[in-house]
């Protein structure tokens, strides 16, 4: 599990490919401004081919992204708007 809090900008994520398949969990929390967005690498695949719209509530906007790495791609799902 990785915790990430947005800083002063939107975030462009890059991932180093793991040596073995596995599942990774990323907890995203908005900063005191909110409305931050994420750009994902092309290796991240989403249901329907579209990344989720993250929760934008300042300070408390919390989303969980689960990524399964199969050696080629990250198959990802989101759980949004924990409050």
C-alpha positions as CSV (number, residue, x, y, z in Angstrom):
1,X,0.0,0.0,0.0
2,X,1.3,3.4,-1.0
3,X,0.0,6.7,0.4
4,X,0.1,9.7,-1.8
5,X,-1.0,13.2,-1.0
6,X,-1.2,15.7,-3.9
7,X,1.1,18.7,-3.6
8,X,1.0,22.0,-5.4
9,X,0.3,20.5,-8.9
10,X,-1.6,17.8,-10.7
11,X,0.4,14.6,-10.8
12,X,1.8,12.6,-13.7
13,X,2.6,9.1,-12.4
14,X,5.4,6.9,-13.7
15,X,5.9,3.4,-12.5
16,X,9.0,1.2,-12.7
17,X,7.9,-2.3,-13.9
18,X,8.1,-4.8,-11.1
19,X,10.2,-8.0,-11.7
20,X,7.2,-10.2,-10.9
21,X,3.4,-10.0,-11.2
22,X,1.6,-8.5,-8.2
23,X,-1.1,-6.3,-6.8
24,X,-0.5,-2.8,-5.6
25,X,-2.7,-0.4,-3.8
26,X,-2.4,3.4,-4.1
27,X,-4.2,5.7,-1.7
28,X,-4.7,9.2,-3.1
29,X,-5.6,12.2,-0.9
30,X,-6.3,15.7,-2.2
31,X,-4.3,18.6,-0.7
32,X,-5.7,21.8,0.9
33,X,-6.5,23.2,-2.5
34,X,-8.3,20.1,-4.0
35,X,-9.3,19.5,-7.6
36,X,-5.9,17.9,-8.4
37,X,-5.8,15.4,-11.2
38,X,-3.7,12.4,-12.1
39,X,-2.2,11.3,-15.4
40,X,-1.4,7.6,-15.7
41,X,1.2,5.8,-17.8
42,X,0.0,4.0,-20.9
43,X,0.6,0.7,-19.2
44,X,-2.2,1.4,-16.8
45,X,-5.5,-0.1,-18.2
46,X,-8.9,0.8,-16.9
47,X,-12.4,-0.8,-17.3
48,X,-13.9,0.6,-20.5
49,X,-10.5,2.2,-21.4
50,X,-11.2,5.4,-19.3
51,X,-9.4,6.5,-16.2
52,X,-11.7,7.5,-13.3
53,X,-12.4,11.1,-12.3
54,X,-10.8,11.4,-8.9
55,X,-12.6,12.9,-5.9
56,X,-11.7,16.6,-5.8
57,X,-12.8,17.6,-2.2
58,X,-10.0,19.6,-0.6
59,X,-8.1,17.9,2.2
60,X,-10.5,15.0,2.6
61,X,-10.9,13.8,-1.0
62,X,-9.6,10.2,-0.8
63,X,-9.6,7.5,-3.5
64,X,-8.1,4.0,-3.6
65,X,-6.6,2.7,-6.8
66,X,-5.9,-1.0,-7.0
67,X,-3.4,-2.1,-9.8
68,X,-2.6,-5.7,-10.8
69,X,0.7,-5.9,-12.8
70,X,0.8,-9.0,-15.1
71,X,4.3,-8.3,-16.5
72,X,3.1,-6.1,-19.3
73,X,0.2,-3.9,-18.0
74,X,-1.4,-2.7,-14.8
75,X,-5.0,-3.7,-14.8
76,X,-6.6,-1.1,-12.5
77,X,-9.8,-0.3,-10.7
78,X,-10.8,2.6,-8.5
79,X,-12.8,3.0,-5.3
80,X,-13.7,6.6,-5.1
81,X,-14.9,9.2,-2.6
82,X,-14.1,7.8,0.8
83,X,-15.6,10.1,3.4
